[in-house]
Structure formats: C-alpha cells, structure tokens
Amino acid sequence: MGTKRLLRAAGRALGVAGVALSGAYLFALRPWHRRWGTTDTEAAGALPGDDFVGDADVVSTRAITIATPARAIWPWLVQLGQGRGGFYSYERLENLFGLQIHSADHILPSHQHLSVGDVIRLGPPGSNTPSFHVALVDPGRTLVLSAPGWETGASTATWTFALHEISPSATRLIVRFRGRSTSLRERVFNRLVVEPIQFAMERKMLKGIRKRAERARASPTEGRRR
C-alpha cells in the first residue's frame, strides 16, 4: 500500500475515532456531569432564576449534601467572588489565567451583605473577564447571580445557589447554571470545551464549600477567624 493510501486510511480511522469519542461524550459523559450529585427531583425541579434566561441551551444542575444547617453554609455563598472570598475551587488554575482568585478559608465579615445589582466579578477589574450581577437574594435560602438582562428574561446566563435543609443538621446545596449560546459555533464550543471545564471547577467548588462549612461547624472559632 502506498504512502497516500496509508495516510488516507489513517485519516479515516482518526475521523471515525473522533466521531466515536464525541458521541460517547455527548450521550454518556455529558448527561452525567450536567446533573452530578443530584436526585431526579432536584435535576428536574424549578429553581429561582430559571426564567431569567430565555431559550437556555447550556443547563447544568449539581448538588452536594453538607452536614450543617443552611445558616452555616450561607456565609460562604454570600462572599463568593473575585476580590471577595473567591470560589473555593482550583485556585492555582484560576490564577494561571490571571484571575487573581484567593479562596478564603474563613468567613469574611466585610463581605457578608449583598444587594440586588451588586457586581460579582470572575476576574480583576480591567481584565475584560465576564461578571455577574446579583439578581435575587433570599438570605439562608437562595442566591441568584445573572448576566445583565434578568429583569426582562433576556439574560445570557444565570448561576443559582439554593439551600434545602433535609434535617436540622444536613443541607442540600444545589447549584444551577443556565446559559444561552448566541451562535451554532458558540453552542458547539460551549458543549465540548466550556461545559467540561465548568464541571471540574464547579464540583471542586461544591466540595470546597462543604469542607469549609463542616470544618467551621466543628470548630466555630476557626470559621470566624479574621
């Protein structure tokens, strides 16, 4: 067999392999990571902020059980953000991209109040990194962050954090992201690139919040350390 035929055969084999891998991701792995940690009810249930994004095509709902009451988790949520308490995720990776994230390991009294319209940055000022705005605050229950336009349902993305107590000493933290792609190219990029990265970072964040909230409950003075 000549060199050209070998190259053509190798190209076809790689193409088939690529299609197979893409199919496996889209039909097996993607459905799993989009609802990591959730029950069927949590994945399908409505959450505040769902109606802020019309025609969302990027949707994920993830959850974790934290062995504390909701009031012990809320302070960690309300201080989320760059220049605030960080995101409790892969800090080194975040900072590799110049986001200047520093995830707090204690509650920050100066960042315990949010109002509708407040800006929650993903990166430092002037970095052209997207930011969210606070769209809804229900202390101890729900925090909804949104791209501009939530008032009319024209937002391109929302990030909802909901606390559901399942016992006096255990709470489900449910996190939902809803986004709308602006083109077919963006939709493909979101599904194949953005979503897997978001899953890895968000799962780490959920575990980071659980670790901090449970540790603070076991040692209250540690959680309040300034």
Sequence and secondary structure as in RCSB ss.txt:
>XXXX:A:sequence
MGTKRLLRAAGRALGVAGVALSGAYLFALRPWHRRWGTTDTEAAGALPGDDFVGDADVVSTRAITIATPARAIWP
WLVQLGQGRGGFYSYERLENLFGLQIHSADHILPSHQHLSVGDVIRLGPPGSNTPSFHVALVDPGRTLVLSAPGW
ETGASTATWTFALHEISPSATRLIVRFRGRSTSLRERVFNRLVVEPIQFAMERKMLKGIRKRAERARASPTEGRR
R
>XXXX:A:secstr
  HHHHHHHHHHHHHHHHHHHHHHIIIIIHHHHHTTT  HHHHHS  TTGGGBTT  EEEEEEEEESS HHHHHH
HHHT BTTTTB SS HHHHHHTT      SS  GGG    TT EEESS TTS   EEEEEEEETTTEEEEE S G
GGTB SEEEEEEEEEEETTEEEEEEEEEE  SSHHHHHHIIIIIHHHHHHHHHHHHHHHHHHHHHHHHSHHHHT 
 
